[in-house]
Amino acid sequence: MIPERLTALREEMKRRSIDIYVVPTADFHESEYVGEHFKARKFITGFTGSAGTAVITLKEAGLWTDGRYFVQAEKQLEGSTVTLYRMAEEGVPAVEEFVKDKLPQGGCIGFDGRTVNGAWGEKFVAIAEEKKGSLFV
């Protein structure tokens, strides 16, 4: 089910010329716990923990979560084609570092601007500018 959802998202990304799509665990108000309507990260990865961010490129998908959820995420991501990135572990890039590394020159970063806070938004703007790319918000 998750691989099919990722395939559908990637088709939409191609249609809209988006190279990387970021899916945080957030709602319009940055609530600690989000309602079912805002669980896009759960839908696209299958991970049900309350904290995490998914990043989908045209070729790979990753989930970043903290130590509270490593075991749960390993189990829930099994067979999904989503790679677990254990936040704060040595050698694991932060979401922004991953996005910067994977975004091609002139590429486009997509996200729902209503669920990405200003600090992250500014980081994505800076990455897009550095790569002479754009945002799809």
Sequence and secondary structure as in RCSB ss.txt:
>XXXX:A:sequence
MIPERLTALREEMKRRSIDIYVVPTADFHESEYVGEHFKARKFITGFTGSAGTAVITLKEAGLWTDGRYFVQAEK
QLEGSTVTLYRMAEEGVPAVEEFVKDKLPQGGCIGFDGRTVNGAWGEKFVAIAEEKKGSLFV
>XXXX:A:secstr
 HHHHHHHHHHHHHHTT SEEEE S  TT  SS  GGG HHHHHH   SSS EEEEESS EEEEE GGGHHHHHH
HHTTTTEEEEETTSTT   HHHHHHHHS TT EEEE TTTS HHHHHHHHHHHHHTT EEE 
